[in-house]
Amino acid sequence: MNQTILYGRITAAPEVKYTNSNKAPCRFTLAVNRIGEGADFIRCVAWEKVAENMGKYVRKGDRLIVSGSITTGSYEKNGQ
């Protein structure tokens, strides 16, 4: 089971961009406070209607609760 719930503040105004297949992703970073000191900055992606609504209604500094799953990825650039 891979389910995560995060509570934090959005670090910058989210931007919605459209893919070639006309799907709407919205990338944003959530600052989640640690118990004690510091914060973790978690990069997130929302899709479709959620992404479009975030672009309309969410602003920098707003508090959000995000529910979803964690995925990891990698890429190569120039063979590295």
C-alpha positions in Angstrom: 0.0 0.0 0.0 1.5 3.3 -1.0 -0.6 6.2 0.4 0.7 9.5 1.7 -1.0 12.4 3.4 1.0 15.7 3.6 0.0 19.0 5.3 2.0 22.1 4.5 2.2 25.4 2.7 2.6 25.9 -1.0 6.0 27.6 -1.8 5.1 29.3 -5.1 2.0 29.9 -7.2 1.2 26.7 -9.1 1.3 26.8 -12.8 -0.9 24.6 -15.0 0.6 23.5 -18.3 -1.0 21.3 -20.9 0.7 18.2 -22.5 0.5 17.4 -26.2 -2.4 15.1 -25.4 -4.2 18.0 -23.7 -3.9 16.7 -20.2 -3.3 19.3 -17.4 -0.5 18.7 -15.0 0.3 21.2 -12.2 3.7 20.9 -10.5 4.1 22.5 -7.1 6.3 22.3 -4.0 4.8 21.8 -0.5 6.8 22.9 2.6 6.0 20.4 5.4 7.2 21.3 8.9 9.2 18.7 10.8 8.5 18.0 14.4 11.1 20.1 16.2 13.0 22.1 13.6 13.1 22.6 9.9 10.9 21.6 7.0 10.9 19.2 4.1 10.2 20.5 0.6 8.2 17.9 -1.3 7.7 18.3 -5.0 4.2 17.2 -6.1 2.2 16.9 -9.3 -1.6 17.2 -9.6 -3.5 16.2 -12.8 -6.7 17.1 -14.7 -9.4 18.9 -12.8 -7.4 19.1 -9.6 -4.6 20.7 -11.5 -6.9 23.2 -13.1 -8.6 24.1 -9.8 -5.2 24.6 -8.2 -4.3 27.0 -10.9 -7.4 29.0 -10.3 -7.7 29.0 -6.5 -4.3 28.2 -4.8 -1.7 30.9 -4.1 1.7 31.0 -2.6 1.6 30.5 1.2 -1.8 28.7 1.2 -2.1 25.7 3.4 -2.9 22.4 1.6 -3.6 18.8 2.6 -2.4 16.5 -0.2 -3.3 12.9 -0.4 -1.7 10.6 -2.9 1.0 8.1 -3.6 4.8 8.5 -3.7 6.6 7.6 -6.9 10.3 8.0 -7.8 11.9 8.4 -11.1 15.1 9.1 -12.9 16.3 10.4 -16.2 19.4 10.4 -18.4 20.9 13.5 -20.0 23.7 13.0 -22.5 24.2 9.4 -21.4 24.6 10.3 -17.7 
